[in-house]
Amino acid sequence: MGRSKAKYELGHSHLERLVHYYHFLGERVDLDETTRVSSQQLAQLLTMDDTQVRKDLAAIGVRGVPRLGYRAAEVVEAIRQVLGFDQIHRAILVGAGRLGGALAAYRGFVKYGLRIVGVFDQDLGKVGTTIGGHFVYSTNELETVIERNNARLAILAVPAETCQALADRLVRAGISGIWNFGPTTLTVPDGVVVRHEHIVVGLAELAYHLQNEPGSPLPVSQDTE
Amino acid sequence: MGRSKAKYELGHSHLERLVHYYHFLGERVDLDETTRVSSQQLAQLLTMDDTQVRKDLAAIGVRGVPRLGYRAAEVVEAIRQVLGFDQIHRAILVGAGRLGGALAAYRGFVKYGLRIVGVFDQDLGKVGTTIGGHFVYSTNELETVIERNNARLAILAVPAETCQALADRLVRAGISGIWNFGPTTLTVPDGVVVRHEHIVVGLAELAYHLQNEPGSPLPVSQDTE
């Protein structure tokens, strides 16, 4: 509505930074139409240069005013649109174990457009109970619930050995995006998007930075012979 | 030991890709000293160009042989060293709720050098129980357990409102790296590294790619007036 449409390529790091800006601004309770935010404030978040912030925002069409900064609401709205948080993504969640339970209970997803429409488990002891406010279905009902809710996204929190078979089944049932928390890689047909949630990336970054504290040079794997 | 040491700057995306290579190779049961892996195989993992793989590995001192590829074991070992997975990172985990429980129970951390030496909760109903094989201590004992185990890393899986006070206390107790799963940003002194685990980054990426499927151009926030 009154906005141009353009195909637009967003790199992973850029996208990640936008999520951080969005999250940070979304946390602030004082946000109203007049609230301003500076590129320096956003840069501090990620301990980086404010030039990067200005680039990131300019690339999605948001420009600040010198000395006044950005209108916070405009930044939030632009990120919402570009990342698709303004749309509703109906998702099913497979696996009602510890991790599945944590995901089912997480209320923050709403801000990102995610709506969980069904939780599934193959353990009959869990079927029929409620987890994080969601009814737990038997995995036998996967296709029915996906179709009934027109779900396109699936969140997998199941053991590695069941992931691939499950993914195949979900794709046949019409799922086009898989958010995989299982510790395995998946093979899917073209047109299906998989995001493999690698919780250890964060750990890796911490471990890396801890060993790179001043005075502790990092051994680089390079033969000196 | 026979390797040069050099300070070495690793960008976030580079680091993330290295973790993926490491994880992928670590999953393969057939790995031995003779196993080879090609840059094409690794590139497929992340649906990207194999030139990127060669750059990523060259930057950490690993070079392949034309037509033969890389020695898989060498790739694994180089990543282990560069990312510090060959060291033991003793960590405490605060918060024995759903997410804390999932983290406490996750066995995969061992491959990355993480050893959880204590789980804490302020809920007296949980103190003294076992979660994911770990004894749950009262948060009153934080300082004692950190000191006794010489822990430098803390994993926070607590509600947003308690994160900052807890972080302050942990830093005073000698923690220099915080892996924060709480939905909030933290302020820490220089020299302390924080990694804010943003589970929604993965969701953002999925949502973004789903709306960017062929034929559905992305609205860019840009006024056309």
Interface residues (C-beta under 8 A of the other chain):
Chain A: G2 R3 S4 K5 A6 K7 Y8 L10 G11 H12 S13 L15 E16 L18 V19 H20 H23 F24 E27 L45 I60 G61 V62 E74 E77 A78 Q81 V82 L83 G84 F85 Q87 H89 G97 R98 L99 G101 A102 A105 Y106 G108 F109 Y112 G113 L114 G132 R152 L153 S176 G177 I178 W179 P183 T184 T185 G191 V193 R195 H196 E197 H198 I199 V200 V201 G202 L203 A204 E205 L206 A207 Y208 H209 L210 Q211 N212 E213 P217 L218 P219 V220 S221 Q222 D223 T224 E225
Chain B: G2 R3 S4 K5 A6 K7 Y8 L10 G11 H12 S13 L15 E16 L18 V19 H20 H23 F24 E27 L45 I60 G61 V62 E74 E77 A78 Q81 V82 L83 G84 F85 Q87 H89 G97 R98 L99 G101 A102 A105 Y106 G108 F109 Y112 G113 L114 G132 R152 L153 S176 G177 I178 W179 P183 T184 T185 G191 V193 R195 H196 E197 H198 I199 V200 V201 G202 L203 A204 E205 L206 A207 Y208 H209 L210 Q211 N212 E213 P217 L218 P219 V220 S221 Q222 D223 T224 E225
